């Protein structure tokens, strides 16, 4: 469609602390979704693309399960 993809990467945490080991982060980001229980290390998005939220993320801000964000 001629749109530019923008890649957004996760911030992995273990016991509430952000991971700092670059080798471990790289390994996690390259695992397939079957190994991560369908959690992705990165996601491609296009500006203006609708995204369906599947978990409550920001209840006060209205980003909740079932909402669509543009």
C-alpha positions, 0 to 999 in steps of 0.5 A, a space after each residue: 500500500 506504499 505506507 512506511 512501517 514503523 517498528 516498535 520494540 518491547 521493554 522486557 522486565 524481570 521481577 519488575 526490573 528492566 533487562 540490561 543484558 544486550 545479549 539476552 535482550 537480543 535473544 528474546 527479541 528474536 524468539 518466535 511467537 510459539 516460544 513466547 506464548 504469542 508475545 512479540 518482541 517487536 511489532 510493525 505499525 503504520 501511522 493511522 492503522 487501527 489497533 485492537 487492544 486485548 488487555 487493559 493497558 490504561 483504564 483511566 486513559 480509555 485504553 482498555 480491552 476491546 477498544 480500538 486505537 488509531 
